[in-house]
Amino acid sequence: MQSFEPGFIERQLITQNLLRTIRLIGEYKGKQELFKEQSPQVLQTLRQAAIIQSTESSNRIEGITVPLERIKELVAEKTTPRDRSEQEIAGYRDVLSTIHSSYANIPFTPGVVLQLHRDLYQFSVGEGGRWKSVDNQISQTYPDGTKVVRFQPLAAYATPSAMERLHEQFNRLWQSEEFEPLLLIPTYVLDFLCIHPFSDGNGRMARLLTLLLLYKAGYEVGRFISLERIVERTKESYYDTLYQSSQSWHQGQHSLLPWWEYFLGVSVLSAYRDFEQRVGLVTST
């Protein structure tokens, strides 16, 4: 789609700060292998906590709240969902588990995105596994009740072909190995959210697909530190940078830099720093 049109990424501003962030993430990627060899028990503890935090935060960002004890029971599959919120928690748990266990064998196609969305809604009646049938909006409601449209996503009728083109363009660049994966991944996520292909669940799907692509690129920090929890903690910056980078997206005149800097610096690099601190604290005692 718009961000993957020929020459668009090459024309984007890349700052020294962004280059430094990419370099540091690469260094942490090397360290993650050492951590995995040295501290398997610590990693297992972090892994279990990250699954719970990711499931809780990614849903809570969208206004889906469930008591923590119930989330723990649902994640451990010790109980069954008893209402709509718990159904959505259970669906997220299953998709997250699929990505964690099978990411290397999951082809990155529109059909798979539909399948993962279907699984997200497998416990509830809804639009799971289908592209949106009516146009939607990205809006913000202020404390006084005022509602402002922040972005008008792609029209419903154009969504199937747009998703096909997005994946075709993304996979071509990914397989060419001519572009930095750490730039391609957030670029895909931005275009996905600008298309907003589903009636519901777009934010959660974007965060799940983020993990899938990071794992495919060898960046496994999301297994041990919840990226969704970081997004929740920095929600204002998350939405602000998405807004900045989506301006003039339809005309192909947007800037990827604000979103790149948030995605890589505030989210991924912060997660790796947290990862090193937690593993280092335990292994040094």
C-alpha positions, -999 to 999 in steps of 0.1 A, spaced: 0 0 0 10 37 3 42 32 24 54 4 1 50 22 -32 83 22 -52 108 46 -38 87 57 -8 108 42 20 140 53 4 128 89 5 121 89 42 142 109 66 164 87 88 180 105 117 211 97 137 190 89 167 170 63 146 202 47 133 216 45 168 183 28 180 186 2 152 222 -4 161 214 -9 198 186 -32 190 209 -53 169 234 -55 198 206 -66 221 195 -92 196 230 -108 200 228 -107 238 194 -124 238 211 -156 227 235 -155 256 207 -148 280 188 -179 267 218 -201 272 227 -188 307 194 -183 324 167 -208 312 148 -207 345 147 -170 346 135 -168 310 107 -192 318 95 -170 346 97 -139 324 79 -158 296 49 -167 317 46 -132 331 49 -117 296 20 -138 283 -3 -127 311 8 -90 308 5 -90 270 -30 -105 271 -41 -81 298 -26 -49 284 -35 -54 247 -71 -60 256 -73 -32 282 -60 -7 257 -92 -14 238 -114 -11 269 -117 -49 275 -111 -54 312 -111 -86 333 -98 -92 368 -62 -103 369 -69 -136 387 -94 -145 360 -69 -136 333 -43 -159 349 -68 -187 350 -78 -182 314 -42 -180 302 -35 -212 321 -67 -227 306 -79 -236 340 -113 -221 333 -137 -213 304 -148 -177 294 -180 -167 310 -187 -133 293 -178 -113 262 -147 -98 277 -134 -131 289 -141 -146 254 -119 -120 238 -92 -126 264 -93 -163 256 -91 -156 219 -61 -134 223 -44 -160 245 -48 -186 217 -35 -164 189 -6 -153 211 2 -190 218 0 -199 181 25 -171 172 49 -181 201 49 -218 191 46 -217 153 59 -183 140 85 -198 118 59 -219 99 32 -192 96 32 -178 61 26 -140 61 -4 -138 38 -38 -120 39 -54 -154 43 -34 -161 75 -43 -126 88 -79 -135 83 -74 -169 101 -57 -153 131 -85 -128 133 -110 -156 132 -92 -173 160 -92 -141 180 -130 -142 179 -135 -179 181 -152 -178 214 -177 -150 205 -202 -142 179 -190 -115 156 -171 -106 125 -141 -129 132 -122 -139 100 -139 -114 77 -128 -81 62 -150 -51 73 -182 -48 54 -189 -12 63 -166 19 64 -151 27 98 -134 56 115 -106 62 139 -119 87 164 -111 101 198 -136 110 225 -126 138 249 -137 141 286 -165 165 277 -180 140 253 -167 157 221 -158 131 195 -132 140 168 -123 118 138 -85 114 138 -83 93 106 -106 80 79 -93 45 70 -96 29 36 -132 22 24 -146 -13 30 -150 -21 -7 -112 -14 -12 -100 -34 17 -96 -69 2 -75 -57 -27 -56 -33 -5 -46 -61 19 -35 -83 -10 -13 -55 -24 1 -46 10 13 -82 16 26 -85 -20 46 -54 -16 58 -62 19 68 -97 12 87 -87 -19 108 -62 0 112 -86 30 125 -114 8 148 -91 -12 168 -85 20 177 -51 6 157 -33 34 162 -33 72 135 -55 87 133 -32 117 120 -5 93 98 -28 72 79 -41 103 66 -8 117 59 3 81 36 -27 76 19 -20 110 12 16 100 -3 6 67 -24 -21 83 -38 4 108 -45 29 81 -64 3 61 -81 -8 94 -93 -40 76 -116 -53 103 -148 -41 119 -133 -48 153 -99 -60 167 -76 -39 145 -54 -27 174 -50 -61 189 -43 -77 155 -17 -50 148 1 -59 181 -1 -96 174 12 -92 139 40 -70 153 52 -100 175 49 -124 145 71 -103 123 96 -95 150 100 -132 158 104 -139 121 132 -114 120 149 -130 150 139 -104 176 124 -124 204 122 -99 232 84 -100 231 85 -135 245 100 -123 277 90 -86 280 54 -76 272 55 -51 243 18 -46 248 24 -35 284 49 -9 271 24 3 246 -2 6 273 22 26 295 31 49 266 -4 50 251 -4 87 245 28 86 225 16 55 207 -16 72 194 2 106 188 29 91 166 4 70 147 -16 101 141 15 121 129 26 94 105 -9 88 91 -14 124 80 -15 125 42 -13 87 40 -40 85 14 -20 108 -8 13 90 -2 28 121 13 31 110 49 62 107 71 72 74 86 98 89 110 75 96 140 61 61 140 95 45 134 110 64 163 82 53 187 80 17 175 117 11 177 129 35 204 100 36 229 88 1 223 114 -24 211 146 -9 225 129 -2 259 118 -38 260 154 -50 253 168 -28 280 142 -41 305 151 -76 294 188 -71 301 181 -55 334 158 -83 346 180 -111 335 212 -93 347 197 -87 381 189 -123 386 221 -138 371 243 -115 392 228 -126 425 
